[in-house]
Amino acid sequence: MNSFEFSIGGEESARRAFRAQVPGLEVWVAEHDAAYSVKDVSATGLAVQTQGKPFKEGQSVHLDMMISKRLFISQLPCKVVRVLASGVVAFDFLELDRRQEARLDKLVLEVQKRSIAKKRTGLEED
């Protein structure tokens, strides 16, 4: 009889979802009257690069996600989960509505597909 084991890591890993880097992706924070460049985004959150310390861990905020200065998703509810000395701030998404979730999933999936296609092309050229 064959033995089959399957496990999904999760608790031991800080990464919960595929992270995508999207050129031209920014978030606008109305409370700060400022835009921040997004380092990476996933289905569960995002990280931005800041100057100074404009955010505090535990802080809740709404972000407008912009691609090439055009509004892509408005009023994303987020919570600050990490503030690094380097200025990187990590956010977790809170309760997204169906539309926000669908647009975010579409963005991450599209970047993931392009990444896979790029890797395949690179492998085929070798």
Contacts in CASP RR format, 6 or more apart in sequence:
PFRMAT RR
TARGET T0000
AUTHOR 0000-0000-0000
METHOD contacts of the structure
MODEL  1
MNSFEFSIGGEESARRAFRAQVPGLEVWVAEHDAAYSVKDVSATGLAVQT
QGKPFKEGQSVHLDMMISKRLFISQLPCKVVRVLASGVVAFDFLELDRRQ
EARLDKLVLEVQKRSIAKKRTGLEED
10 16 0 8 1.000
16 42 0 8 1.000
16 44 0 8 1.000
17 42 0 8 1.000
17 43 0 8 1.000
17 44 0 8 1.000
17 45 0 8 1.000
17 108 0 8 1.000
18 42 0 8 1.000
18 43 0 8 1.000
18 108 0 8 1.000
18 112 0 8 1.000
19 40 0 8 1.000
19 41 0 8 1.000
19 42 0 8 1.000
20 40 0 8 1.000
20 41 0 8 1.000
20 42 0 8 1.000
20 107 0 8 1.000
20 108 0 8 1.000
20 111 0 8 1.000
20 112 0 8 1.000
20 115 0 8 1.000
21 39 0 8 1.000
21 40 0 8 1.000
21 111 0 8 1.000
22 38 0 8 1.000
22 41 0 8 1.000
22 67 0 8 1.000
22 107 0 8 1.000
22 111 0 8 1.000
24 37 0 8 1.000
24 38 0 8 1.000
24 67 0 8 1.000
24 68 0 8 1.000
25 37 0 8 1.000
25 38 0 8 1.000
25 41 0 8 1.000
25 65 0 8 1.000
25 66 0 8 1.000
25 67 0 8 1.000
26 35 0 8 1.000
26 36 0 8 1.000
26 37 0 8 1.000
26 38 0 8 1.000
26 65 0 8 1.000
26 66 0 8 1.000
26 69 0 8 1.000
27 35 0 8 1.000
27 36 0 8 1.000
27 38 0 8 1.000
27 46 0 8 1.000
27 48 0 8 1.000
27 63 0 8 1.000
27 64 0 8 1.000
27 65 0 8 1.000
27 66 0 8 1.000
27 76 0 8 1.000
28 34 0 8 1.000
28 35 0 8 1.000
28 63 0 8 1.000
28 64 0 8 1.000
28 66 0 8 1.000
29 35 0 8 1.000
29 36 0 8 1.000
29 54 0 8 1.000
29 61 0 8 1.000
29 62 0 8 1.000
29 63 0 8 1.000
29 64 0 8 1.000
30 62 0 8 1.000
30 64 0 8 1.000
31 61 0 8 1.000
32 54 0 8 1.000
34 54 0 8 1.000
35 66 0 8 1.000
36 48 0 8 1.000
36 49 0 8 1.000
36 50 0 8 1.000
36 89 0 8 1.000
37 48 0 8 1.000
37 49 0 8 1.000
38 46 0 8 1.000
38 47 0 8 1.000
38 48 0 8 1.000
38 65 0 8 1.000
39 46 0 8 1.000
39 47 0 8 1.000
39 48 0 8 1.000
39 49 0 8 1.000
39 88 0 8 1.000
40 46 0 8 1.000
40 47 0 8 1.000
41 47 0 8 1.000
41 104 0 8 1.000
41 107 0 8 1.000
41 108 0 8 1.000
42 108 0 8 1.000
43 104 0 8 1.000
43 105 0 8 1.000
43 108 0 8 1.000
44 92 0 8 1.000
44 93 0 8 1.000
45 78 0 8 1.000
45 90 0 8 1.000
45 91 0 8 1.000
45 92 0 8 1.000
45 93 0 8 1.000
46 63 0 8 1.000
46 78 0 8 1.000
46 90 0 8 1.000
46 91 0 8 1.000
46 93 0 8 1.000
47 88 0 8 1.000
47 89 0 8 1.000
47 90 0 8 1.000
47 91 0 8 1.000
48 88 0 8 1.000
48 89 0 8 1.000
48 91 0 8 1.000
49 87 0 8 1.000
49 88 0 8 1.000
50 87 0 8 1.000
50 88 0 8 1.000
50 89 0 8 1.000
51 87 0 8 1.000
52 87 0 8 1.000
53 83 0 8 1.000
53 87 0 8 1.000
54 89 0 8 1.000
55 61 0 8 1.000
55 80 0 8 1.000
55 83 0 8 1.000
55 89 0 8 1.000
56 80 0 8 1.000
56 83 0 8 1.000
57 80 0 8 1.000
57 81 0 8 1.000
57 82 0 8 1.000
57 83 0 8 1.000
58 79 0 8 1.000
58 80 0 8 1.000
58 81 0 8 1.000
59 79 0 8 1.000
59 80 0 8 1.000
60 77 0 8 1.000
60 78 0 8 1.000
60 79 0 8 1.000
60 80 0 8 1.000
60 94 0 8 1.000
61 78 0 8 1.000
61 79 0 8 1.000
61 80 0 8 1.000
61 91 0 8 1.000
62 75 0 8 1.000
62 76 0 8 1.000
62 77 0 8 1.000
62 78 0 8 1.000
63 75 0 8 1.000
63 76 0 8 1.000
63 78 0 8 1.000
63 91 0 8 1.000
64 71 0 8 1.000
64 73 0 8 1.000
64 74 0 8 1.000
64 75 0 8 1.000
64 76 0 8 1.000
65 71 0 8 1.000
65 72 0 8 1.000
65 73 0 8 1.000
65 74 0 8 1.000
65 76 0 8 1.000
65 104 0 8 1.000
66 72 0 8 1.000
72 103 0 8 1.000
72 107 0 8 1.000
73 100 0 8 1.000
73 103 0 8 1.000
73 104 0 8 1.000
75 100 0 8 1.000
76 93 0 8 1.000
76 96 0 8 1.000
76 100 0 8 1.000
76 104 0 8 1.000
77 93 0 8 1.000
77 94 0 8 1.000
77 95 0 8 1.000
77 96 0 8 1.000
78 91 0 8 1.000
78 92 0 8 1.000
78 93 0 8 1.000
78 94 0 8 1.000
79 91 0 8 1.000
79 92 0 8 1.000
79 94 0 8 1.000
80 89 0 8 1.000
80 90 0 8 1.000
80 91 0 8 1.000
81 90 0 8 1.000
81 91 0 8 1.000
81 92 0 8 1.000
82 88 0 8 1.000
82 89 0 8 1.000
82 90 0 8 1.000
83 89 0 8 1.000
83 90 0 8 1.000
84 90 0 8 1.000
93 104 0 8 1.000
96 104 0 8 1.000
END
